[in-house]
């Protein structure tokens, strides 16, 4: 999209500033890398969170209890 514009501006910079720009680009890539990959995907990191009460309640009983708490 802006490749030629970026390339033209990079050519005008001295070598030490070009390295700084590249470092900043690497920083941005690492900072925002996980955002695109995680969008739209549901995580099941909560799975098994209530396993210790499995023998005490059924899933239906837990659903009713959750409705009471709302």
C-alpha positions in Angstrom: 0.0 0.0 0.0 2.6 2.6 1.1 5.6 0.5 0.2 7.1 3.1 -2.2 6.5 6.0 0.1 8.2 4.1 3.0 11.0 3.0 0.8 11.6 6.6 -0.4 11.7 7.9 3.1 14.0 5.1 4.3 16.5 5.9 1.5 16.7 9.5 2.8 17.7 8.4 6.3 21.2 7.8 7.5 22.2 4.2 8.2 21.9 4.5 12.0 18.3 5.8 11.7 17.3 3.1 9.3 18.4 0.5 11.9 16.3 2.4 14.4 13.2 2.3 12.1 13.7 -1.4 11.6 14.0 -2.0 15.3 10.7 -0.1 15.8 9.0 -2.1 13.1 10.2 -5.3 14.9 8.8 -3.9 18.1 5.4 -3.2 16.6 5.3 -6.7 15.0 6.0 -8.4 18.3 3.6 -6.2 20.2 0.6 -6.8 17.9 1.4 -10.3 16.6 -0.9 -12.1 19.0 -3.9 -9.8 18.4 -4.8 -11.0 14.9 -4.3 -14.7 15.7 -6.5 -14.6 18.7 -9.5 -12.7 17.1 -12.5 -14.8 16.6 -11.1 -17.8 18.3 -12.7 -18.9 21.5 -10.4 -20.1 24.3 -11.3 -22.9 26.6 -8.8 -21.9 29.3 -11.7 -22.1 31.8 -12.3 -25.7 31.0 -12.2 -28.0 34.1 -12.5 -25.0 36.4 -15.4 -26.6 38.4 -14.1 -30.2 38.2 -13.7 -30.4 42.0 -17.5 -30.0 42.5 -18.4 -32.5 39.7 -19.7 -35.1 42.2 -21.7 -32.5 44.1 -23.7 -30.9 41.3 -25.0 -31.8 37.9 -24.6 -29.3 35.0 -28.3 -28.6 35.1 -28.2 -27.8 38.8 -25.3 -25.4 38.1 -27.3 -23.7 35.3 -30.2 -23.2 37.7 -27.8 -21.8 40.3 -26.2 -19.4 37.8 -29.7 -18.1 36.9 -30.4 -17.5 40.6 -27.2 -15.5 40.9 -28.1 -13.1 38.0 
